[in-house]
Amino acid sequence: MQNSAVFVPHFHWDREWYEPFQVFRHRLVAALDTVLETAEANPDFRFTADGQMAAIEDYLEMRPENRDRVVALVADGRLAIGPWLVLLDEFLCSGETIVRNLQMGWAAAADLGGPMPVGYLPDMFGHVAQMPQILARAGIRHAALWRGVPGSVGGHAFRWRAPDGSEVRAEFLFDGYDNGLDVLLVPDHIRRALGEYAEMTAERWGDDPVLAMAGTDHNAPDPQLATWLRRASSDELAITIATLDEYIREHVRDEVSTLVTGELRSHVRGNILPGVLSVRLALKQRMAVAERTIDHAERVNALWSQRDDSPFLMLAWHKIIESSAHDSVVGSGTDETSDQVEARLAEATHAARAVRDAALAEPAALVPSDAYLVANPLPFPRTALAEVDVVAPPEGTVLVATAADGSAHPVQLISQAPTVLSDEHMDASQLERVLRRIHRRELFGRLIDHYELTPGSLVFHLAEVPTSGPFDLLILRREVAAAAAAHPGRWRVLTLEEARATALVPVDVPASGLASFRVEPSDRTAAHPTTFAPATATAHGLSNGLVEVAIVADGTLDVAGADGTVLHGVGRLIDGGDRGDSYNYAPPAQDVLVSEPTDVTVELLENGPLRSRMRVTRVYAWPAALSSERDVRSGRTVPTPVETLVEVRAGEPFVRVSTSFLNQSADHRLRFHVPLPEPAAVSASAGQFAVTERGLTAEGGWGEYPIPTFPASSFVSAGAANVLLDHATEYELVGDGSELAITLLRAIGSISVNIHPLRDEPAASEIPAPGAQDLGVRIESRFAVVPSATGWQGANVVALAEEFRNDVLVARGTAPAEGHLPPDATGVQVDGTDILVSSIRRVDDDDRGAGTEVRLVAMSDTGSNVRVTGVFTEATTVDLLGRPLSTTPVADGLELVLDPWEIRTVVIR
């Protein structure tokens, strides 16, 4: 039996959950006031601040006068802070967000004396496969965690290995992060209780001391804790108080034999609450938009702007990372908490968008105002479609897009705007009121090209880019006043816009680069054909030579890929009841599954040559809700039209699919099914710097039924089906692997329910969350389907997912019209197979000056040879905290060999 125990006083602080952020912060300030007072009064006391700097930052914002007190305790080793900014949900944000979380937390802790070098992950709902590599490449050798550890771990520690081979020693908090509290229930009996606990768990500890985590949610330890423990300590069972870092450094062996590789999503020793992957869809979508927007902002700012907008980017990143907290983006909080998370993510997006647009405005100033600039956020060249506003051509005239090199491509007109913006009749005395609508030259969002003033009539001709020379508002006012005085009575004021249309334009854009084009009339022979087969449509199908879609009578799709692989019945929708909560799905005892529509209509919307689209509308009779006892679906049904937009584009080997419906039902789960030609025993999904394979089952053994629903971020693959995703998404292989089911909506009404058929222990209090039903909300999802018999690697799905998720950026030029188009420009280009470029951003080093940081990930088990080209003469490899490791001079591009699943960060100058 052990003869020693180490108590780690701490708290676990959810910044927002069943109460909103500011309510919890009020408690936080009181709790940390108590911690500081206790530590200063008792030199034996130690405290671990939950591994996240947000708690410290939130406290010091309210108590700035206590900063020196915090610094003193950190310097003395009695207060452990960091290394994270927040304790995140690892599966519901990008791998890049995880890295920035660690970077920002580490930097904030360093400003206060130094971070705790332990990857503390106490309450996350499972752990991503690459977390050991992320920690190791930041110089962190230890982790401490609870949920998701498989049953093969019998001790209190294990070696945790990432797919690339990186390892950390992981302290397994097998009884949770509050295992010491039961021992402290009766302070006079701590010695006896601790002895019993040590005896019960002796097989876990071996010769190591017992780790007693003395803390819980939202409460400071009792100020008498150190006194109680001194009194309870004895020669038979010596008790020490330590920070978590001290426990790991001073009281345990580094060497452990048990090895676990990859992600941790076992239910065997704790609930991992997988239903959070699919509840409150809007949070997952907003997170993806915010991450994508700031990624684009960083790239164009680094490559094409002279402005250093890092304060705005840091603000946006801080808000994104705050929102990634494991009780924030998961949607397991109250409605007011979720509303705040949505607003925070929107604010992050706004700040990033401002940086992005300002960066684009600089090269757009070199493009004539009758032309457009296109920026490619991806580090490989591509031909993409840009959707722009153009002057509508006369009947029979062909429009082409002319590039800077003189090449021309045909465009596709997809809509035409009205030309009459207003037609009004008024007394002459009211004309001055009309003139007040004009701001300098702008009227109704356009610019006045010229006007016609005749007795009783004033006609404005508006244009996007005026061609008639200067316009003087004061002269117009004088002329109108004179005309009104000369011709009193009734006048007609007509506002006309030049005929406008929306056009799709194919643009060849260099890697991370810029291109420009001008849309203008041309005779048919002048138009250079596109390099791709056209996208075409028939009454019941679409094709582009690479992928073919047939719309079946029931509204599902038969999708054929370039290699002849056919997926039949894609898009079958199955709706069932859900009597669960925000943490776990649960079917009602008497479920009703609705899979057949009551009506199907098909409309042809666009017929190439660049893009073809069809809209399939299926009407379903979904039960309105569950019965009061929550085990029977209502007999009352709500007719619900579900619109599916099906699209193919020239040159793309996938079909784009978007679904949209107004949710009018409560307590249900809707899934989009992709039947497979042959049953699949495994699936593979991409996210957080890895592609993870999973089987048809999950490991159970605790109090939670191991439902095999899993997370995917950029794509999921099973058998011959590859589905590209827009945001973090829940999926499951069902029917013994015969179908891939993707969750579109899970509508529930409570944070947690006390009695849950698939979970023994309540996950929280039974607090209503009516907003999580998404009633009256339009639910929209978008993805793409790639049929391929060669799987995700053979189909080049890593690159295709990046193309699907990252549209080109388009800005109108602002230089004088009709000038020359600037030549195309290439930024950073990265060539390699299955390579993900996670980030391109501006960095600055006190010693070496400004540079461009590029983070690369080998997304395969074979590694990759990579070539990075651009304007630079040296490359410095840095760790994930930006610390330099080695510098290499570069003459003609940087050649790298990345090991399987390796994350490599280089700064080029």
Secondary structure as GFF3:
##gff-version 3
##sequence-region A 1 909
A	DSSP	beta_strand	4	9	.	.	.	ID=ss1
A	DSSP	alpha_helix	21	41	.	.	.	ID=ss2
A	DSSP	beta_strand	47	48	.	.	.	ID=ss3
A	DSSP	alpha_helix	53	62	.	.	.	ID=ss4
A	DSSP	three_ten_helix	64	66	.	.	.	ID=ss5
A	DSSP	alpha_helix	67	75	.	.	.	ID=ss6
A	DSSP	beta_strand	79	80	.	.	.	ID=ss7
A	DSSP	alpha_helix	95	111	.	.	.	ID=ss8
A	DSSP	beta_strand	118	121	.	.	.	ID=ss9
A	DSSP	alpha_helix	131	136	.	.	.	ID=ss10
A	DSSP	beta_strand	142	145	.	.	.	ID=ss11
A	DSSP	beta_strand	157	161	.	.	.	ID=ss12
A	DSSP	beta_strand	167	172	.	.	.	ID=ss13
A	DSSP	three_ten_helix	182	184	.	.	.	ID=ss14
A	DSSP	three_ten_helix	187	189	.	.	.	ID=ss15
A	DSSP	alpha_helix	190	200	.	.	.	ID=ss16
A	DSSP	alpha_helix	202	205	.	.	.	ID=ss17
A	DSSP	beta_strand	210	214	.	.	.	ID=ss18
A	DSSP	alpha_helix	225	232	.	.	.	ID=ss19
A	DSSP	beta_strand	238	241	.	.	.	ID=ss20
A	DSSP	alpha_helix	244	251	.	.	.	ID=ss21
A	DSSP	beta_strand	259	261	.	.	.	ID=ss22
A	DSSP	three_ten_helix	274	277	.	.	.	ID=ss23
A	DSSP	alpha_helix	281	304	.	.	.	ID=ss24
A	DSSP	alpha_helix	310	323	.	.	.	ID=ss25
A	DSSP	alpha_helix	335	364	.	.	.	ID=ss26
A	DSSP	beta_strand	372	375	.	.	.	ID=ss27
A	DSSP	beta_strand	382	391	.	.	.	ID=ss28
A	DSSP	beta_strand	398	403	.	.	.	ID=ss29
A	DSSP	beta_strand	408	410	.	.	.	ID=ss30
A	DSSP	beta_strand	412	416	.	.	.	ID=ss31
A	DSSP	beta_strand	420	427	.	.	.	ID=ss32
A	DSSP	three_ten_helix	428	430	.	.	.	ID=ss33
A	DSSP	alpha_helix	431	435	.	.	.	ID=ss34
A	DSSP	beta_strand	442	443	.	.	.	ID=ss35
A	DSSP	beta_strand	446	454	.	.	.	ID=ss36
A	DSSP	beta_strand	457	463	.	.	.	ID=ss37
A	DSSP	alpha_helix	473	486	.	.	.	ID=ss38
A	DSSP	beta_strand	490	497	.	.	.	ID=ss39
A	DSSP	beta_strand	500	509	.	.	.	ID=ss40
A	DSSP	beta_strand	514	522	.	.	.	ID=ss41
A	DSSP	three_ten_helix	524	526	.	.	.	ID=ss42
A	DSSP	beta_strand	536	538	.	.	.	ID=ss43
A	DSSP	beta_strand	541	543	.	.	.	ID=ss44
A	DSSP	beta_strand	548	551	.	.	.	ID=ss45
A	DSSP	beta_strand	557	560	.	.	.	ID=ss46
A	DSSP	beta_strand	566	570	.	.	.	ID=ss47
A	DSSP	beta_strand	572	577	.	.	.	ID=ss48
A	DSSP	beta_strand	599	607	.	.	.	ID=ss49
A	DSSP	beta_strand	611	623	.	.	.	ID=ss50
A	DSSP	beta_strand	637	649	.	.	.	ID=ss51
A	DSSP	beta_strand	655	662	.	.	.	ID=ss52
A	DSSP	beta_strand	668	675	.	.	.	ID=ss53
A	DSSP	beta_strand	683	687	.	.	.	ID=ss54
A	DSSP	beta_strand	690	694	.	.	.	ID=ss55
A	DSSP	beta_strand	710	712	.	.	.	ID=ss56
A	DSSP	beta_strand	715	718	.	.	.	ID=ss57
A	DSSP	beta_strand	721	725	.	.	.	ID=ss58
A	DSSP	beta_strand	729	734	.	.	.	ID=ss59
A	DSSP	beta_strand	739	747	.	.	.	ID=ss60
A	DSSP	three_ten_helix	770	773	.	.	.	ID=ss61
A	DSSP	beta_strand	778	787	.	.	.	ID=ss62
A	DSSP	alpha_helix	791	794	.	.	.	ID=ss63
A	DSSP	alpha_helix	797	805	.	.	.	ID=ss64
A	DSSP	beta_strand	809	812	.	.	.	ID=ss65
A	DSSP	beta_strand	829	831	.	.	.	ID=ss66
A	DSSP	beta_strand	835	845	.	.	.	ID=ss67
A	DSSP	beta_strand	849	858	.	.	.	ID=ss68
A	DSSP	beta_strand	864	869	.	.	.	ID=ss69
A	DSSP	beta_strand	874	878	.	.	.	ID=ss70
A	DSSP	beta_strand	884	889	.	.	.	ID=ss71
A	DSSP	beta_strand	894	898	.	.	.	ID=ss72
A	DSSP	beta_strand	903	908	.	.	.	ID=ss73
###
